């Protein structure tokens, strides 16, 4: 394999890794938005979906160059909503 081919293969692998990260990140942001909306409406909410996706992101990060994300607590959502008012 030539150097050019090796670099191209590596670049494609990194790009695919980052594309998967972006998909997971978008899902996480949507889950956060939903929890924030429910909390702001005074309705029950859960961080389970957020943290399940966070776990996927963090596992994915061990296989490449993408960043990790912190797990979210209900208090974090409540604090965000309180500060947003």
Rosetta blueprint (number, residue, H / E / L):
1 X L
2 X L
3 X H
4 X H
5 X H
6 X H
7 X H
8 X H
9 X H
10 X H
11 X H
12 X H
13 X H
14 X H
15 X H
16 X H
17 X H
18 X H
19 X H
20 X H
21 X H
22 X H
23 X H
24 X H
25 X H
26 X H
27 X H
28 X H
29 X H
30 X H
31 X H
32 X H
33 X H
34 X H
35 X H
36 X H
37 X H
38 X H
39 X H
40 X H
41 X L
42 X L
43 X L
44 X L
45 X L
46 X L
47 X L
48 X H
49 X H
50 X H
51 X H
52 X H
53 X H
54 X H
55 X H
56 X H
57 X H
58 X H
59 X H
60 X H
61 X H
62 X L
63 X L
64 X L
65 X L
66 X L
67 X L
68 X L
69 X L
70 X L
71 X L
72 X L
73 X L
74 X H
75 X H
76 X H
77 X H
78 X H
79 X H
80 X H
81 X H
82 X H
83 X H
84 X H
85 X L
